[in-house]
Structure formats: structure tokens, C-alpha cells
Amino acid sequence: MKKLSALFMIPALAVSLAACGGEDKPTKEEVTSGLSQAMDEYIDAEVVDQLGQEALDNYYSCIVDESYDDLSDDTLKSLADGEEPTASEDSDDYQTFNSATETCTQSLMEEAMSGLEGEE
């Protein structure tokens, strides 16, 4: 269970406000894929075994679904590129991403706990 604490590191990945050159807004699928790629180094195999890859994929999709419409195109591009973004904690994008992450982490943990109760 302590390995799940890696999931709580996700809000620490503040969202980048760096200019990315005016390219088109990436799709939700592209952003979800990039977020998954960026998180691969933080989520170890033991967590994947405990939760299952499908649960993690749903978690990343949840974060993107919760934040996509409210994040800047530049931030979405950064996430889609799989970059480890950084931004100040008082930025709107950071707050939006953090809120989405908290909501989805709570859902993931509730799902994980109900799965553990079902195993007993």
C-alpha cells in the first residue's frame, strides 16, 4: 500500500506555462498518452501489479477529462509531449490540474480499497 504513495506525487507535477509555439490543441487521447508516459518513471511495477494497468489508464483519463477544457493549449501540448511540467502553484493551470488529480486520486483509492475488501 505504501507504493501507492507515488500517486500522491502527481500534484507535485505542476503544469507548464512555457510557450510551445502555437500548434493546435492536442486531443484528449494525446494528452492522456503523454501523461501516462511522464508518469512511467514515478509509478513502479509493484503499483501496476497492485492496481492493474487498466486502473492506472482510467486514472490518467480521469485527470485529463477533469482538466482538459480548463487547461491552456500550451499546457496541454506540454503534457501530450510527455514532458515533466513545472509551473508556479498559484497559476490557474496548476490549480486546475491539482484539483483534477485530487478528485481522480480519491476515486482511484476508493476503487482500490473496494477491490481489497472484495478479496477478503
C-alpha positions in Angstrom: 0.0 0.0 0.0 2.9 2.4 0.7 3.9 2.1 -3.0 0.6 3.8 -3.8 2.0 7.0 -2.2 3.7 7.6 -5.6 0.3 8.5 -6.9 0.2 11.4 -4.5 3.3 12.8 -6.2 1.3 13.7 -9.3 0.0 17.0 -8.0 3.6 18.0 -7.5 4.0 17.9 -11.2 2.8 21.4 -11.8 1.7 22.3 -15.3 4.0 24.1 -17.6 3.1 27.6 -18.9 6.1 27.8 -21.2 5.2 28.8 -24.8 5.1 25.8 -27.1 4.8 27.6 -30.4 1.1 28.0 -31.2 0.5 24.5 -32.5 -3.0 23.1 -32.5 -4.6 21.9 -29.3 -3.7 18.2 -28.7 -6.6 15.7 -28.4 -7.6 14.2 -25.0 -6.1 10.9 -26.2 -2.7 12.6 -26.9 -2.7 14.3 -23.5 -3.6 11.1 -21.7 -0.9 9.2 -23.5 1.7 11.9 -22.7 0.7 12.0 -19.0 1.0 8.2 -18.8 4.4 8.4 -20.4 5.5 11.1 -18.0 4.3 9.1 -15.0 6.0 5.9 -16.0 9.1 6.9 -14.1 7.2 7.5 -10.9 4.9 4.5 -10.9 6.8 1.3 -10.3 5.8 -2.2 -11.4 4.6 -3.1 -7.9 1.9 -0.4 -8.1 0.9 -1.5 -11.5 0.6 -5.1 -10.2 -1.5 -3.9 -7.2 -3.8 -1.6 -9.1 -3.7 -3.0 -12.6 -2.7 -1.2 -15.8 -6.4 -0.6 -16.7 -7.0 1.2 -13.4 -4.0 3.4 -14.0 -5.1 4.1 -17.5 -8.5 5.1 -16.2 -6.9 7.3 -13.6 -4.9 9.2 -16.3 -8.0 9.5 -18.4 -9.9 10.8 -15.4 -7.3 13.5 -14.8 -7.4 14.6 -18.4 -11.2 14.5 -18.6 -11.5 16.6 -15.4 -9.0 19.3 -16.6 -8.8 19.3 -20.4 -11.3 22.1 -21.1 -9.8 24.4 -18.5 -6.1 24.0 -19.2 -4.3 26.2 -21.7 -3.3 24.8 -25.1 0.4 25.3 -24.2 0.0 23.2 -21.0 -2.0 20.5 -22.9 0.8 20.4 -25.5 3.4 20.0 -22.8 1.5 17.2 -21.2 0.9 15.5 -24.6 4.6 15.6 -25.3 5.2 13.6 -22.1 7.3 16.4 -20.5 7.6 16.7 -16.8 6.0 20.1 -16.5 6.7 22.8 -13.9 4.8 25.9 -13.0 4.1 28.1 -10.0 1.5 26.8 -7.5 -0.6 30.0 -7.9 -1.2 29.5 -11.7 -4.6 28.7 -12.9 -3.4 25.6 -14.8 -1.6 24.3 -11.7 -4.7 24.7 -9.6 -6.9 23.1 -12.3 -4.5 20.1 -12.7 -4.1 19.7 -9.0 -7.9 19.7 -8.4 -8.4 17.1 -11.1 -5.6 15.0 -9.7 -7.1 15.1 -6.2 -10.6 14.1 -7.5 -9.2 11.2 -9.5 -6.8 10.0 -6.8 -9.7 9.8 -4.4 -11.7 7.8 -6.9 -8.8 5.5 -7.6 -8.2 4.9 -3.9 -11.8 4.2 -3.3 -11.8 1.7 -6.2 -8.6 0.1 -4.9 -10.0 -0.2 -1.3 -13.2 -1.8 -2.5 -11.1 -4.2 -4.5 -9.2 -5.1 -1.4 -12.3 -5.6 0.6 -13.7 -7.9 -2.1 -10.6 -10.2 -1.8 -11.2 -10.9 1.9 
